[in-house]
């Protein structure tokens, strides 16, 4: 889903910036947007991609796991910056 815009069931829209896989689970860093108003908000979220009844859903990540996943996402972004230079 990287570089994609996703709209959740609650109407929130996110642009997926980066993805990582950790322990066979997929996580992403996303920022909130509003395509109708053409607005980008300065609100980032760490989300887990899951399959629920055959549909892809995104759930928030909390607690200590959030910090661990944040570090993995930051490392992935650093690697992308190095590759582009």
C-alpha positions as CSV (number, residue, x, y, z in Angstrom):
1,X,0.0,0.0,0.0
2,X,3.0,2.3,0.1
3,X,2.4,5.6,-1.7
4,X,-1.3,5.0,-1.7
5,X,-4.2,6.9,-0.3
6,X,-6.6,4.8,1.8
7,X,-10.0,5.8,3.2
8,X,-11.1,4.0,6.3
9,X,-14.7,3.0,7.2
10,X,-14.9,6.0,9.5
11,X,-14.2,8.4,6.6
12,X,-10.6,9.2,7.7
13,X,-8.1,9.3,4.8
14,X,-4.4,8.5,5.0
15,X,-1.4,8.6,2.7
16,X,0.9,5.6,3.4
17,X,4.5,6.8,3.6
18,X,6.4,3.7,4.6
19,X,5.8,0.0,5.3
20,X,7.7,-2.6,7.3
21,X,7.1,-6.3,8.2
22,X,7.8,-7.4,11.7
23,X,7.1,-10.9,13.0
24,X,4.9,-11.7,10.0
25,X,2.8,-8.6,10.6
26,X,2.7,-5.6,8.3
27,X,2.8,-2.0,9.7
28,X,2.8,1.4,8.0
29,X,3.4,5.0,8.8
30,X,0.7,7.2,7.4
31,X,-0.3,10.9,7.6
32,X,-3.9,12.2,7.6
33,X,-5.2,14.0,4.5
34,X,-8.6,15.3,3.2
35,X,-8.9,14.8,-0.5
36,X,-12.2,16.7,-0.7
37,X,-10.6,19.8,0.9
38,X,-7.2,19.2,-0.6
39,X,-5.6,19.4,2.9
40,X,-2.6,17.6,4.4
41,X,-2.6,17.5,8.2
42,X,0.4,17.3,10.4
43,X,-0.8,14.1,12.1
44,X,1.0,10.9,11.7
45,X,-0.2,7.4,12.7
46,X,1.4,4.0,13.0
47,X,-1.1,1.4,11.7
48,X,-1.1,-2.4,11.4
49,X,-2.5,-3.9,8.2
50,X,-4.8,-6.9,8.9
51,X,-7.2,-9.1,7.0
52,X,-10.7,-9.1,8.4
53,X,-13.4,-11.2,6.6
54,X,-11.3,-11.0,3.4
55,X,-11.0,-7.2,3.6
56,X,-7.8,-5.2,4.4
57,X,-8.2,-3.1,7.5
58,X,-5.9,-0.8,9.3
59,X,-5.7,-0.7,13.1
60,X,-3.8,1.6,15.4
61,X,-0.7,0.4,17.3
62,X,-0.3,1.3,21.0
63,X,2.1,0.9,23.9
64,X,5.7,-0.4,23.7
65,X,5.0,-2.1,20.4
66,X,4.4,1.4,18.9
67,X,7.9,2.5,19.8
68,X,9.5,-0.7,18.4
69,X,7.6,-0.3,15.1
70,X,8.4,3.4,15.0
71,X,12.1,2.6,15.1
72,X,11.7,0.1,12.3
73,X,9.8,2.6,10.2
74,X,12.5,5.3,10.8
75,X,15.2,2.9,9.7
76,X,13.3,2.1,6.5
77,X,13.0,5.8,5.8
78,X,16.7,6.3,6.4
79,X,17.5,3.5,4.0
80,X,15.3,5.1,1.3
81,X,17.0,8.4,1.7
82,X,20.5,6.8,1.4
83,X,19.4,4.9,-1.8
84,X,18.1,8.1,-3.4
85,X,21.4,10.0,-3.0
